[in-house]
Amino acid sequence: MELSTLPATVIPLSVSEAWNVTAQVVVIETGLIRSVQVRYDTTIRSEQVHVEIRHRTRTVRNTSVNRPEWAA
């Protein structure tokens, strides 16, 4: 089965059930999330599509975040 690929500027907000779901999160020693990647197949407007969402943090300057109570 060949799936369509959505343009990079389209992020589906409401989709039907997803399948072939994979997710990868890269966290460095300090706890900073360096990158997130999610891939899945779904149906949008009666068409099966492949969705890939990627986010990468490149530079973080002078950022401070308090550790949440649930993580203590």
C-alpha positions in Angstrom: 0.0 0.0 0.0 1.5 3.3 -1.0 0.7 6.3 1.2 0.6 10.0 0.4 3.0 12.3 2.3 1.6 15.5 3.7 3.5 18.8 2.9 6.0 19.8 5.7 3.8 22.8 6.5 0.7 20.7 7.3 0.2 19.2 10.7 -3.1 17.3 11.1 -4.9 18.4 14.2 -7.7 15.9 14.0 -7.0 12.5 12.5 -8.6 9.0 12.7 -6.9 6.1 14.3 -3.1 5.9 13.7 -1.0 2.8 12.9 2.7 2.1 12.4 3.4 4.6 15.2 7.0 5.3 16.2 8.4 8.0 18.5 11.9 8.9 19.4 13.0 11.5 22.0 16.7 12.3 22.6 17.4 13.7 26.0 20.9 14.8 27.1 22.4 14.4 30.5 21.2 17.7 31.8 17.6 16.8 31.0 17.3 19.0 27.9 15.2 17.4 25.2 17.5 17.6 22.1 15.0 16.2 19.6 11.6 14.7 19.1 10.4 12.7 16.1 7.0 11.1 15.7 5.9 9.0 12.7 2.6 7.4 11.9 0.1 6.4 9.2 -3.5 7.6 9.3 -6.5 8.6 7.2 -7.3 12.2 6.5 -10.2 13.1 4.3 -10.6 9.5 3.2 -7.0 9.3 2.1 -4.3 7.3 3.8 -1.2 9.4 4.6 2.1 9.2 6.3 2.7 11.8 9.0 6.2 12.7 10.3 6.7 15.4 12.9 10.2 16.5 13.8 11.5 19.0 16.2 15.1 19.7 17.1 16.6 22.1 19.7 19.7 23.7 18.4 20.7 26.4 20.9 19.6 27.1 24.4 20.9 30.2 26.2 20.5 31.2 29.8 17.5 29.0 30.4 16.4 27.9 33.9 13.5 25.6 34.7 12.6 24.4 38.1 12.3 20.7 38.5 8.6 19.7 38.9 7.5 18.2 42.2 6.4 15.0 40.4 10.0 14.5 39.2 11.6 14.8 42.6 
